[in-house]
Amino acid sequence: MSTRTVEYEISRAPELGIDGRPVRVPAFPPGVDPEMHGERMLINVGPQHPATHGVLRLVLELDGETVIRCIPHIGYLHSSFEKLGEYRTWNQIVPLTDRMDYLAPYIYNCAYVMAVENLMGIEVTERCKVFRVILMELDRIFSHLLWLGTTAIDIGAFTPFLYTFQERERIYTLHEEYTGARITTSATRVGGMMAEIPEGHLDNIRHFVDTFPKTLDEVETLLHNNQIWIARNQNVGAMGAEAAIDAGLTGPNLRASGVDYDVRKDRPYYDYETYDFEVPIGEHGDCYDRYMCRMEEMRQSLSILLQALDRIPDGPMNVDDPRVILPSKTAAMNDMESMIHHFKVVMEGVDAPVGESWTSVESSKGELGMYVVSDGGSKPVRWRVRGPSFVNLSALPAMVEGHLLSDVIAVNASLDIVLGEIDR
Amino acid sequence: MADDKRFDDALDELEQRPVAEGAETPGPEAGAAGEQPPSVLALRAEFGDAVHRHEVQGKGEHVVFIDASRARDILGWLRRTEGQEFEFLLDLTAVDYGGGRPLQVVYQLYSQRTGAMLRLKAELPLEELEIASVVPIWSGADWLEREVYDMYGITFRGHPDLRRILMPENYAEGHPLRKDFPLRGRFTRAEQTRRALAMAVEDFYIPSELDVVSRRGAPPEAS
């Protein structure tokens, strides 16, 4: 346990309530009749509000500036992806996945094809596994950088936003170099990747890994001991370990509460058990610990990236399985059988065996589960996404009730939600 | 809500496709007794007939079909009992195979203490889409159950706040993820637009929110 904990020290003076939870503002000071308080006010935040990170709408019942009740309303970005998936072949679903979490598209691409590969019983090649690890860790940094920049801006620090978006721009360029798209990458295919790695791409990733820590350190200098940052984050939106598990939190939000749960460590996939990295664990479960966990996770991802870049083997990228993989362009153009094969795979899709698979990966926001159910056809009967943001957001009312109105923005930002995946 | 109900009933009569001859929910044969993990054996010992069958799917994923009427007892037992301790409810969803076959409610559990993953399924016939809520066991089930209710029309008995979550509260076209629901919805685009434009400010709030305003004696501010 101790080897997985990254220790840090920061001075704190939490004021604890009767239930042991840090308290910022007592909703009702002891001895005061609740009826004696001021009039309740209903305010509506969103759906078009920059600090809701998308189209989240919160209806807040206030007593003065204290939040009595918080009721999230979601669905404004509902695109019915799961229903659309039932009308698409297995590979055609890949573009839907990166439109859910456009902040970490590679992770969604990889998680989806992982589930389909488990369903079909396909074992991807070693090169593909390592390359997917590279892509997923790259996008973990990509997503955490957006979180860092926008959270800082929500809380009033403008500069980190410029720093982090400059770094994100470099990852956008890396996305574009490999897939041709900056956000909607659609990089994976069942049984492999969309293409071989372009020449020089791995060197460019390595260059990013080498130069990025400097910026990360600079941003941390701006925030780490910043009085305003500490005042706005420490003891805000705290949740204990038991409550966090009960509420279904996962990812950095859960780990900030002191629960040592990371899918990469607990149920390793793609040989994560062979990479040397640590999982940062918080102890207070507040916004500041979530910030600390994500900052450290970025550093750990850099370490994983370096190890993966060192070990990526030569060899084929795609599995040698004509059921799922297209023949080479040369073969398809030159002999009849390959052309028919190419035509059938593209037009009819690939048949999956009867069965199902629930597969999860550690995405940047938490545990991302993909549930695919097949009745033997080339399209799924059911494709379900267990979005980490969806479940994380459902814990928001429990975190903000009793806090100040301005804390709602801080807590919401610290949860790192993406509405594309919540509303699906 | 009353209109919604009538609409649902009418749909059931009109659109529910007949059960195909010999239609059965597809799935591989039940796993041999030897490969049953400890939690399945313990479940069988504790609940007997309420545990219907056990399958192994994908790469060793264990699926247990349970009696819907005992679902909450079984899930509560799995969470509380020493040696099981499934403290994580990772997912709660439903599957519709279409053709009039029963809907499946799916619970994906994980126990960090024992490292076990377990998927439970309860089958609900289309005439009786009701099952006990597991919110008292895991509070995180709240939104997941609301989503299943919204998308499949399954009622969760004892849920503290069961209402639509992704679709608007006055959505009248049915439950989108059911197999008998057409991809483009049931209404024409013109009708959908008309309904969207006809929504009043109050339609964007739930009754308990409007209570706060009526106590103040002022209408909610349009946003």
Chai-1 contact restraints between the chains, C-beta under 6 A:
chainA,res_idxA,chainB,res_idxB,connection_type,confidence,min_distance_angstrom,max_distance_angstrom,comment,restraint_id
A,E39,B,R216,contact,1.0,0.0,6.0,A-B,restraint_1
A,R40,B,V212,contact,1.0,0.0,6.0,A-B,restraint_2
A,L42,B,V212,contact,1.0,0.0,6.0,A-B,restraint_3
A,L42,B,V213,contact,1.0,0.0,6.0,A-B,restraint_4
A,N44,B,S223,contact,1.0,0.0,6.0,A-B,restraint_5
A,V59,B,E209,contact,1.0,0.0,6.0,A-B,restraint_6
A,E61,B,V212,contact,1.0,0.0,6.0,A-B,restraint_7
A,G75,B,L166,contact,1.0,0.0,6.0,A-B,restraint_8
A,H78,B,L166,contact,1.0,0.0,6.0,A-B,restraint_9
A,K83,B,P176,contact,1.0,0.0,6.0,A-B,restraint_10
A,K83,B,L177,contact,1.0,0.0,6.0,A-B,restraint_11
A,Y87,B,L183,contact,1.0,0.0,6.0,A-B,restraint_12
A,N118,B,G58,contact,1.0,0.0,6.0,A-B,restraint_13
A,N118,B,K59,contact,1.0,0.0,6.0,A-B,restraint_14
A,L119,B,G58,contact,1.0,0.0,6.0,A-B,restraint_15
A,I245,B,E87,contact,1.0,0.0,6.0,A-B,restraint_16
A,D246,B,W138,contact,1.0,0.0,6.0,A-B,restraint_17
A,D246,B,S139,contact,1.0,0.0,6.0,A-B,restraint_18
A,A247,B,S139,contact,1.0,0.0,6.0,A-B,restraint_19
A,A247,B,G140,contact,1.0,0.0,6.0,A-B,restraint_20
A,G248,B,G140,contact,1.0,0.0,6.0,A-B,restraint_21
A,Y261,B,Q112,contact,1.0,0.0,6.0,A-B,restraint_22
A,V354,B,P26,contact,1.0,0.0,6.0,A-B,restraint_23
A,G355,B,Q57,contact,1.0,0.0,6.0,A-B,restraint_24
A,E356,B,Q57,contact,1.0,0.0,6.0,A-B,restraint_25
A,S357,B,G58,contact,1.0,0.0,6.0,A-B,restraint_26
A,W358,B,Q108,contact,1.0,0.0,6.0,A-B,restraint_27
A,G369,B,L90,contact,1.0,0.0,6.0,A-B,restraint_28
A,G369,B,D91,contact,1.0,0.0,6.0,A-B,restraint_29
A,V373,B,V95,contact,1.0,0.0,6.0,A-B,restraint_30
A,D375,B,P26,contact,1.0,0.0,6.0,A-B,restraint_31
A,V381,B,Y97,contact,1.0,0.0,6.0,A-B,restraint_32
A,R382,B,V95,contact,1.0,0.0,6.0,A-B,restraint_33
A,R384,B,T93,contact,1.0,0.0,6.0,A-B,restraint_34
A,R386,B,D91,contact,1.0,0.0,6.0,A-B,restraint_35
A,V391,B,G140,contact,1.0,0.0,6.0,A-B,restraint_36
A,S394,B,D142,contact,1.0,0.0,6.0,A-B,restraint_37
A,S394,B,W143,contact,1.0,0.0,6.0,A-B,restraint_38
